[in-house]
Amino acid sequence: MKTSRQRKILEIISRQAVETQEELASALKNSGFKVTQATISRDIKELGLVKIPAENNISLYSLGVERAQPRFEGLLKRLFRDSVVSLDLSENLIIIKTHPGGAQAVASAIDQAGWQEVIGTVGGDDTILVIVKPKRATADVLNRFEELSLKKG
């Protein structure tokens, strides 16, 4: 729920001007999400949203320049090095094999990393399906995954 809500927040701020947390909460409620002000506040912090100056002396929520979310990237790197066994791709799909029991943690970390090319993941016990859009980005995403899984020498 959290991941889909945060994806919706990113979609909302990319499509419309949002000046306040109340406006964001209203847009989320109109999209079927039940949220509180505290939830919105946490999501804004976790997503790294910032307010940027706009016309008419207002400030709007925007994706911060530092969207890489280093703590999720670090977690993702550790999980890949410890858990991932193999990677493969077909069209716009990437299959990640992990040690038994490792797939859901890796899938969650991929979702939380917020890579724009990754639409979403499905994590089982030892297999993850990663859906990439656009299709031409699949090889680049696979290369990023391969770099994450390189063991330290």
Secondary structure, 3 states (H helix, E strand, C coil): CHHHHHHHHHHHHHHCCCCCHHHHHHHHHHCCCCCCHHHHHHHHHHHCEEEEEEHHHEEEEEECCCCCCHHHHHHHHHHHHHHEEEEEEECCEEEEEECCCCHHHHHHHHHHHCCCCEEEEEECCCEEEEEECCHHHHHHHHHHHHHHHCCCC
